[in-house]
């Protein structure tokens, strides 16, 4: 069974400051890793994903995440945040096995609050 | 190409009533997943369906909850005799016909905007 832990429930940060949202996972099998963003009263949008290959993945809006297998982590970073980045961020995993049905296991979420 | 459509967006039910939540997947998607988000929590997997088949219902409560995805029409999540604890946001997601391992770079599915159920 897999589990995902997002270590911070809330992260307040000033505009243009760097930010890191932490995510650790537990799994006995190989996993795919995802970050989703949820704006108020909206559904989840895929931000970025790690399937294989380069351990550093990037999104189109400046976020990046690095898969660290030894530390079982997939932390999300952005060097300079904007007010519009204020949202809830969810880390998720899915196992890669042949019996994988595609279901995602989510962390509890981290609220990023960007202040002017 | 419309995204995943869920309706209603908001649903208020009295205790003991039935709630029906609908999800129309993206065109060409025949895999549907339902998730529940309780207040202050992350999303929890409920059920995975393909057309006319329930593939994985390991996250569904044993009683009062059911789901279907008929050959024609949307997927339906039904909650009978609702209780206050059922108040949550229910999200549907859809994915293409290929299995997860075959999706490759396109892995990842599309979420709807959710139905927010309030039981009073």
Boltz contact constraints between the chains, C-beta under 6 A:
constraints:
  - contact:
      token1: [A, 42]
      token2: [B, 113]
      max_distance: 6.0
  - contact:
      token1: [A, 43]
      token2: [B, 91]
      max_distance: 6.0
  - contact:
      token1: [A, 43]
      token2: [B, 111]
      max_distance: 6.0
  - contact:
      token1: [A, 43]
      token2: [B, 112]
      max_distance: 6.0
  - contact:
      token1: [A, 43]
      token2: [B, 113]
      max_distance: 6.0
  - contact:
      token1: [A, 43]
      token2: [B, 114]
      max_distance: 6.0
  - contact:
      token1: [A, 44]
      token2: [B, 111]
      max_distance: 6.0
  - contact:
      token1: [A, 46]
      token2: [B, 108]
      max_distance: 6.0
  - contact:
      token1: [A, 49]
      token2: [B, 108]
      max_distance: 6.0
  - contact:
      token1: [A, 51]
      token2: [B, 107]
      max_distance: 6.0
  - contact:
      token1: [A, 90]
      token2: [B, 42]
      max_distance: 6.0
  - contact:
      token1: [A, 100]
      token2: [B, 100]
      max_distance: 6.0
  - contact:
      token1: [A, 101]
      token2: [B, 48]
      max_distance: 6.0
  - contact:
      token1: [A, 101]
      token2: [B, 55]
      max_distance: 6.0
  - contact:
      token1: [A, 101]
      token2: [B, 56]
      max_distance: 6.0
  - contact:
      token1: [A, 102]
      token2: [B, 100]
      max_distance: 6.0
  - contact:
      token1: [A, 103]
      token2: [B, 45]
      max_distance: 6.0
  - contact:
      token1: [A, 103]
      token2: [B, 48]
      max_distance: 6.0
  - contact:
      token1: [A, 106]
      token2: [B, 42]
      max_distance: 6.0
  - contact:
      token1: [A, 106]
      token2: [B, 43]
      max_distance: 6.0
  - contact:
      token1: [A, 107]
      token2: [B, 42]
      max_distance: 6.0
  - contact:
      token1: [A, 108]
      token2: [B, 42]
      max_distance: 6.0
  - contact:
      token1: [A, 109]
      token2: [B, 42]
      max_distance: 6.0
